[in-house]
Amino acid sequence: MEANGILLALGGIFSGVLAGFLGIGGGVVLVPIMVALGFIPVQAVATSSLAILVTSIAGSIQNWRMGFFDTRRVLLLGFPAVITAQIGAYLAGLFVPYLLLAAFGVLLLLNIYLVEMRKRIIARGGDSTKLFSPLAARLITGGLAGFLAGLFGVGGGVIMVPLQILLLGEPIKTAIQTSLGVIVITAISSCLGHMIAGNVLFVPGLILGFGGLIGVQFSTRFLPKLPDSAVSFAFRAMLAMLSVYIFVQAWQNYIGSIEL
């Protein structure tokens, strides 16, 4: 039990570092760790939502203290995301699981291209931010990120950051900091739902959350000091690694469906 607690704390620290550096919630790290430690998948997902809530609040407070938190940006992305996430979650139940996983893997690879597309458009003298008004672009970005997050069962950071870069013309650091703030809103919604269903394990969740709180303090402080090119490379590398993981999960799920 003590060993599990140490592993949970270390996993929380790692997810907190990712949250601050890349603007993702950390569920893609926390859920596999908890499942490997013997937790039931639904409890792993529910408990990670509590840890993500603690981590994202701590990181956003730190960003606010350093002057990198824009409430208007966060709200315009967050509220559409909460609504459309419910639609995505409903539609997710209509698809075959391995196809859903494979589609998410493709989406992650597409996001790598979206980050690069913005650079190419600027190099050619174009401006992708003129496709929509600033308000409409934020509502579309938040709504689409929430929908895809609900559809694929992950936090919206891996989707929201590239869309902010492409549609809003945000620098990657600003997109990451805003994404972390939006995760506070979506995590509240997710965590409350899981609490009502009785799936949240509070002690493991708080251990993960405390670890995340430590990790996110480190990463939010160092993010502004890093070159944009380094942050962009790290984000794209993380997307690539996640896509490989998701494709493996999709294949295993497909094999399992054949054997049934």
N, C-alpha and C positions, 0 to 999 in steps of 0.2 A: 504493500500500500504506500509506504514511504517512497519507494522507487518510482511508483506511478506519479506521485505528487511532484517529484523532482523533474520527471520527464514532461509533465503538464506545464510546469513553470518555465522550463526551457523552451517548450513549444510556444508558450505565450510570448516570451521575450522575442523569439524569432518572428512571430506574426506581427508583433508590435513594430519591429524594425521595418518589416515590409510595408506596414500600414503608413508609417511616416515617410518612407522613401518613395513608395510607388502609389500611394493613395488607394490601396485595396484593403478590404476588411480582414483578410486572413483566414477566412473559412476554408479556403482550398488547402491550407496547411493544417489547421486545427482539426478538421473533421477526420482526415486520414489518420492523424496521430491518435485520436480518441478511439477510432474503430480498431486500430492495431493494438490498443491497450485493453480491448475487450468490451468497450461500450457499445450499446445497441445503436445502429445508425441514426434512428430518429432522435435519440437522446444526444448523440454526438452533434447533430445539426442544431438542435435546440440549445444545447449548452454552449456551443461556439457562438451563438447569437448573443448570449449574455456577455461572453468575453469580448466580442467585437464591440458591443455597446460601451463597455468600460474603456477599451483601448481607444476607440474613435472619439469619445468625449475627452479623454485625457489629451490626445493629440491635438484636437481642435482648440482646446483651452490654451495649449502651449502656442499654437499658431496665432491665436487671438492676442496673446500677450506680446508676441513678437511683431504684431501688425500685419499678419498674413491671412487674416480671416475676414472674408467679405460676406456679411449676413445676407445681403440681397442675392448675391450669386447662389449661395447655398439654398435659400428658400425657393428660388425660381427653378432650380433643378430638383430639389428634394420632394416637394409636394406632388408634382406630376409623377415622379418615380414611385411614390407610395401607392398611388392609385393604379397606375398601369402594371405594377408588380403583381397585383392581385389578379389581373386579367391574364398575365403570363403564367402565373402559377396554376390557374384553372385550365388553361390550354395545354399545359405540360402533361396533365393526366390523360390527354387524348392521344399521345404519341408513344410509339414503341421506345423503351428506354435507351437501347443501344443506338438507335437513329438520332435520338435527342442528344446523346453524348457526342456522337460523331459530328453533328451539326455545330455543337458548341466548339469543338476542336477547330473546325473550319473558321468559325467566327473569330477565334483567338488569332489565327493566322491572318485573317482579313484585317484585324486591328493593327497588326504590325505594318501592314501595307498602308493603312490610313494615316499612321504617324508619319510615314515617309511621303505620302501624297501631299500633305500640307507643304512640305519643303519644296516639292517639285512645282506646285502651283505658284508659290512665291517666286521661285527661280524663273518662271516663265512670264512673270509680271501679272499674274492673275490674283484673284482674291476670293477664296471660298466662303468668306464671311458675308459676301454680298448676296448669297443665295436666299437668305431670309433676314427679316429685321432682327435686331439683337434680342428683343423679348421673345419673338417666335422661335429663334434659334435655341434659346435656353429652355423653353418649354418642350420643344421637340427633342433636344438632347436628354433632358431629364426623363421625359416620358418614354423615349425609346430605350434608354438605359434601364429604367425600372421594369419595362416589359420584358426585355431580354434577360434581366436578372431573375425575374420571377419564372420565366420560361425554363431557364437552365439551372435554377436553384443555386445561384452564387450571388455574392455581393456585386454591386454595379460598377465598382471601381475599374475593373479591366475593360469595361465597355465605355464608361463615362469619360475617362481621361482622353482616349483617342478622339471621341466625338467633340469634346471641348476644344481640342487642338484644331480639328478640321473645320467645324461649323462656327466656332466662336473666335478662332484665331488666338486662343489663350497660349501663353508660354507653358511648357510642360510642368514647371514647378507650380505655377498658379493653378493649373488643372488638377494636379495632385492634391494640393492643399484644399481646394474646393471640394474635390471628391471625398476627402476624409470627413469634411463637415456634413456632406450629404449622407454619408454612411451612418452618422448619428441618427438622422431621421428615419432611415430605412431599418436600422437595427432596433430602434424603439418599437416600430410596428411589428417586426418579426419576433422580437423577444416577448412582447406582450401576448401575441398569438400563441406562442409555444408555452408560455407560463399558464395560460388559461387551459391549454390541453394537458398540462401536468408533465411535460416532457423535459423541463429544465432541471438539471442537477446543479444546485447552487454552490456547493463546496468546490467541485471541480471547475465550475464556471468562474468562480472568484479567483481560484488559483491561476487559471489561464489569463483572466483579466488583469490580475496583479502583475504577472509576467509581461503581458502586453503593455501595461502602463509604464513599466521600466524601459522596454524596448522602444516605445514610441517617443519617449522623452529624448532618447539619444538621436533617433533618426530625424525628428522634426527640427532639432537644433542644427544638425549638420546639413540638411537638405539645401538651405539657402547658400551654403558655402561651396557646393559642388557645381562644376561646369554643366550647363544644359546638355551638352553632348554626352557626358557621362551618365546623367540621369536618363536621357532618352535611350541610350544603349542598354542600361540596366532594365528599363521597363520593357523594351522589346525582347531582351533575353528571357525575362520572366514570362512573358507571353508565350515565347517559343517552348520553354520548358513545361509550362502548363498545358500547352496543346499536345505535346508528346504524352504527358500523363493522362490526359483526357482520352486520347486515341487508344491508349492501352486499356483504359477502363471500358471504353466502348467495345473493343475486341473481346475482352473477358466477358462482358455482358452478353455479347452476341453468341459466344461459345456456350455460355450457360443456358441461353434460351434454346439452343439446338439440342442440348443434352436432356432438357426437360421433356 
